[in-house]
Amino acid sequence: MLKDIKKEDIERLAQLARIDIEGKEAGLVKDAENILEYFEQLKDVNTDNISPMSGASDMVNQAEADDIDKGLLQKGIESFPETKDGYLKVPGVMKNND
């Protein structure tokens, strides 16, 4: 059994999401009711012979170990304009207000 969606419910969700829905509440109430009704219909679908999935596909990622070219890495570090204690030094992006 569906719980009736109220305008106040939609307004509260909009407040939590920090979105402006002024003037659209009635349409959003109807949309939410339609979505919940669709979920009610999905409850009637026979899924007895369907195995659960954790995603949209049953494909498996074929990851490989990273192969680091230390010579190329060292050339990149050496060509960097400024380093300090083995780290690459870049201009600051945050300003101190002191």
N, C-alpha and C positions, 0 to 999 in steps of 0.2 A: 504494500500500500504506500502510495506516495504522500509525502508530507507537503502541504501547501506552501509554496514559496510566496513570501510576502515582500512588498516593496521595501520594508525595513531591512530584510535579509540582504537584498541586492545593494541597498545603500551602505550597509555595514561592510560587505565584501569590497565595495568600491573604496570605502574609507581605508580599509586594511591594505588594499592594493595601491592606494594613493592615485586613483584615477577619477577624472571628472565625468560623471554620467548624467549631469543635470538635463532633465527633459527626456531622457531615454529609459527611465526606470520601467515603464509599462512594457516596452518591447523586450527589455532584458529579463523581466519576470517571465514573460511568455517563452523566451528562448531557453531559460533555465528549466522551465517545466517540460519543454520538448526534449531537452537533453536527458533529464531524469526519466522521462517516459521511455526514451530509447533504451536506457540502461535496464529498465524493467522488462522490456522486450528481450533483451539479451539474456536475461535470467532463464528464459524458456528454451534457449538453444541447447540441443543435446550435444554435450561435449564428452560423452563417456569414452569414446575411442580416440580422443585427441590428446596427445602428450603435451604437457606444459612447456612453454618457451620463456626464455628470459629476455628475448629481444625479437625484432622483426624477422630475423633470419637465423638459421641454424649453422651458418658458416662460422668457421673458426679462423681466428687471426693467425697467420703464419709468420710470427716475428722471428727475426734473426738477431744474433748478438751483434752489438756495435763493433765495428772494426776501426779503431782509431789509428790514424796515421800520425804518430808522434812527431815525425819530422815536419810534416805540414803544420801541425799544431804549434810547434816551436817557432817556425818561420812566421806564423801569424802573430804570435806573442812578441817576437823580436821586432816586427815591423809596426807594432802599435806605438803611437806617439809617446805614451807615458805609462809606466808601470810602478807599482809600489808593493813590496813584500810578496812578489809573485802574482799579484792581481793586476788586472787591467784598470787603469785609472781613467775615469770619464768625468766630464763636467757635472756638477751637482744639478739635480732637478728640483730639489726642495730648497726653499729659502728660509733662513732663520730670521725671525722677526726681532732679534735682540738689537 
